[in-house]
Amino acid sequence: KSGFDVERIRADFPILHQQVNGQPLVYLDNAATTQKPEQVIAAISDYYRTDNSNVHRGAHALADRATVKFEAAREKVAQFLNAPAAKQIIWTRGTTESINLVAASWGKANLKPGDRILVSAMEHHANIVPWQFAAQATGATLEPIPVDAHGNINMLAFDSMLDSHVKMVAVGHVSNAMGTINPIEKIITLAHAVGARVLIDGAQAVSHWAVDVQKLNCDFYVFSAHKLFGPTGLGVLYGKEDLLNSMPPYQGGGEMIETVSFAGTTFNQLPYKFEAGTPDIAGAIGLGAAIDYLNALDRVAAAEHEQALLAYAEEKARATSGLTLVGTAPHKTSVMSFLIDGAHPADVGVLLDKQGVAVRTGNHCAQPIMDQFAIPGTVRASFSFYNTFAEVDRLFAAIEKAKTFLV
Ligand SMILES: Cc1ncc(COP(=O)(O)O)c(CNc2co[nH]c2=O)c1O
């Protein structure tokens, strides 16, 4: 049991206090999206209620207030990642767009036939398909780094794949399908030793612990606001300044230009070069409020509580007949994927939902690793710091009841 005051924390999350199918909701789908504290909800509604205006170049009080709040949010993200400067924080629509931006902009400017891109076999489709596009567009090749039966990257195989033709290594900090925490410090060191750049997909890491991009020395780090108790539709791309300055714009339009003429166009400086059009101002302010909320939390205690929930859940899973865990790496975040013998994951998910327990089922946008394991997908329970040991008990009671319908 952990000393983390979960009940006080849960009071901050209004959505958790509802009935689903006649039972108190047990929300265990945090790897898909996290829930939002009242402080985030209020920051977004207060913005629309009081400060809403378009940003930059505004000549009135609301525009100034909106701009100050919008750029303050960028500064908070820079501090959250320990980035050297806020101009290295690019707003996007999410992890997916952040990776597409790097694959399209850096990729087309730096990849050529014979170059190689490495991604792990357990990646989310958002960290596979954009690299397939870049490979197709440039003649480079995309190769999967092998993953073992526990869901660990095979580091010996990775090391043997590296040579001077490898120009990009793109891997998840944490696997969304299995929770594996990848040894990204080692991966970054090995990749840099052959001259490759490294993009780290942090979508499943940022909600669990502090990330220091300078200490990691990664070239790019990406995540989504909705994975960090913030709103959907907003993402972050961190990049090294020289890299971002060397990359061509991703989208054209207002904000990203200095001058436009039919004779030619010049582009804006960082970060605006990559931010065409009116940005998600409210979303950025909401993410800023989420970071404020996390900064006021004992994040070490929160992470310890999540790990205690995972240990408790996996202990119960191992004692549950007919249940097989998928993803048994020694270092995991609080994600537990499993199968019930003889049952399709989707059917299990429906039966759990009927009992008020929300989990995610399917391939979790990680079809290659599901194919490697020769399974159609998994049932995935993912815990956050606002979940309780009693909710783990509710999950396993629901599993036992579901089993009576399945066999
Ligand atoms: C590791 C990882 N990378 C990229 C993405 C894409 O993020 P988006 O652009 O905000 O959609 C996700 C979302 N993962 C999940 C979304 O729903 N269930 C999931 O596991 C993810 O977990």
The ligand as an ORCA input file, in Angstrom:
! r2SCAN-3c Opt
* xyz 0 1
  C       3.542      5.714    -27.653
  C       2.521      6.533    -28.404
  N       2.927      7.255    -29.474
  C       2.050      8.013    -30.184
  C       0.711      8.057    -29.834
  C      -0.218      8.944    -30.653
  O      -0.644     10.015    -29.817
  P      -1.747     11.049    -30.400
  O      -1.120     11.716    -31.586
  O      -2.027     11.975    -29.257
  O      -2.918     10.180    -30.774
  C       0.245      7.323    -28.739
  C      -1.218      7.349    -28.372
  N      -1.615      6.111    -27.787
  C      -2.894      5.742    -27.643
  C      -4.003      6.391    -28.023
  O      -5.084      5.595    -27.656
  N      -4.623      4.436    -27.064
  C      -3.266      4.504    -27.042
  O      -2.513      3.663    -26.575
  C       1.166      6.548    -28.001
  O       0.780      5.833    -26.924
*
